[in-house]
Amino acid sequence: MHGQVIPLAKRALGFAVLWAILTDGTGWGIGFPVICLATAASSFPIATHRWSLAGLARFIPYFAWSSLRGGVDVATRALSPRLPINPAVVRYQLGLEGAEARVLMANTVTLLPGTLSADLRGNVLLVHVLNVSSSVSELLEMHERHICALFRTDDEMAEQ
């Protein structure tokens, strides 16, 4: 028991110091519950997957650009009703290993141009698209490659 209390107390103290720095020492009525929740959440085991720093460095600009394109695409379609809309639900077979990678794929696909994750069942992702076309599968495949690179270790990527 004693072996668990000290690290937990250190984390709580760290969160309290961080709160004090970020809020200029105010708002403890909100801060105390937040510190307690952060301390409790930090005691849960984290994912065992290692992330690739190279994959992360490529994923961030790719995802930022794709999200921007997605927002512009939807806004353009909303403001210009003449643009083609041919909605459908596309069934996409994932090749990703691990639940974390599949969930990240499902959550981030929603911000790509004209897409919305509808359901994730095992290795099958259902995606609602505004305009079904052959480019949808290419978009999903490219996105999956970025997610795959993100979850590979740098050593695994060097071997290929």
C-alpha positions in Angstrom: 0.0 0.0 0.0 2.8 2.4 1.0 4.5 1.8 -2.3 1.5 3.1 -4.2 0.7 6.1 -2.0 4.0 8.0 -2.5 3.9 8.0 -6.3 0.2 9.0 -6.3 0.9 11.8 -3.8 3.8 13.0 -6.0 1.6 13.1 -9.1 -1.2 15.0 -7.2 1.4 17.5 -6.0 2.7 17.9 -9.5 -0.8 18.5 -10.8 -1.4 21.0 -8.0 1.8 22.9 -8.9 0.8 22.8 -12.6 -2.7 24.2 -11.7 -1.2 26.9 -9.6 1.1 27.9 -12.4 -1.6 27.9 -15.1 -4.2 29.7 -13.1 -1.9 32.1 -11.2 -2.9 30.4 -7.9 -6.7 30.9 -8.3 -9.7 28.8 -8.9 -9.0 26.1 -6.3 -12.8 25.3 -6.1 -12.5 23.9 -9.6 -8.9 23.0 -9.4 -9.2 20.5 -6.5 -11.7 18.2 -8.3 -9.7 18.5 -11.5 -6.5 17.6 -9.6 -8.2 14.6 -8.0 -9.5 13.4 -11.4 -6.2 13.9 -13.1 -4.4 12.0 -10.4 -6.9 9.1 -10.5 -6.7 9.0 -14.3 -2.9 8.9 -14.2 -3.0 5.8 -12.1 -4.6 3.7 -14.9 -2.3 1.8 -17.0 -1.5 3.4 -20.3 -1.4 1.8 -23.7 1.5 -0.6 -24.3 1.9 0.4 -28.0 5.0 2.3 -28.8 4.5 5.3 -31.1 6.9 6.1 -33.9 8.3 9.6 -33.6 8.9 9.6 -37.4 5.3 8.5 -38.0 4.0 11.2 -35.6 6.1 13.8 -37.3 4.5 12.9 -40.6 1.0 12.4 -39.2 0.6 15.8 -37.6 0.9 17.9 -40.7 -0.9 15.4 -42.8 -3.8 15.3 -40.4 -3.9 19.1 -39.9 -4.1 19.6 -43.7 -6.7 16.9 -44.2 -8.8 18.4 -41.4 -8.6 21.8 -43.0 -9.6 20.3 -46.4 -12.5 18.5 -44.8 -13.8 21.6 -43.2 -13.6 23.6 -46.4 -15.2 20.7 -48.4 -18.2 20.5 -46.1 -18.6 24.3 -45.9 -18.4 24.6 -49.7 -21.0 21.9 -50.2 -23.3 23.6 -47.6 -22.9 27.0 -49.3 -23.1 25.7 -52.9 -26.0 23.3 -53.1 -25.2 22.6 -56.8 -22.1 20.6 -55.8 -22.6 16.9 -56.2 -23.7 15.0 -53.1 -24.1 11.3 -53.5 -24.2 10.0 -49.9 -23.5 6.4 -48.9 -22.2 4.2 -46.2 -18.9 2.6 -47.2 -17.7 -0.6 -45.6 -13.9 -0.4 -45.1 -11.9 -3.5 -44.1 -9.1 -2.4 -41.7 -5.7 -4.0 -41.8 -4.5 -2.2 -38.6 -3.3 -4.3 -35.7 -4.4 -3.4 -32.2 -7.5 -1.7 -30.9 -5.8 1.6 -30.2 -4.9 1.9 -33.9 -8.4 1.0 -35.1 -10.0 3.4 -32.7 -7.7 6.2 -33.7 -8.5 5.5 -37.3 -12.2 5.6 -36.7 -12.0 8.9 -34.7 -9.7 10.7 -37.1 -11.5 9.6 -40.3 -14.4 11.8 -39.2 -12.3 14.9 -39.9 -11.3 13.9 -43.4 -13.1 15.6 -46.4 -16.7 14.4 -46.6 -16.5 11.5 -44.2 -18.0 10.5 -40.9 -17.2 7.3 -39.0 -20.5 5.5 -38.4 -19.4 2.3 -36.7 -16.4 0.2 -35.9 -16.9 -3.5 -35.5 -13.7 -5.4 -35.1 -11.7 -4.8 -38.3 -14.6 -3.3 -40.3 -15.1 0.5 -40.3 -18.4 1.9 -41.6 -17.9 5.4 -43.0 -20.7 7.7 -44.1 -19.5 9.7 -47.1 -21.0 12.8 -48.8 -20.0 11.7 -52.2 -19.3 8.1 -52.9 -16.6 7.6 -55.5 -13.5 5.5 -56.1 -11.4 8.2 -54.4 -13.1 7.4 -51.0 -11.3 4.0 -50.8 -8.0 5.7 -51.8 -8.5 8.4 -49.1 -9.2 5.7 -46.5 -6.2 3.6 -47.6 -3.9 6.6 -47.4 -5.2 7.5 -44.0 -4.7 4.0 -42.8 -1.1 4.0 -44.0 -0.5 7.1 -41.9 -2.1 5.5 -38.8 -0.1 2.4 -39.4 3.2 4.4 -39.6 2.2 6.2 -36.4 1.9 2.9 -34.4 5.1 1.3 -35.8 8.3 1.7 -33.9 11.1 3.5 -35.7 13.1 0.2 -35.6 10.3 -1.6 -37.5 10.1 1.2 -40.1 13.9 1.1 -40.6 13.7 -2.7 -41.3 11.4 -2.1 -44.3 
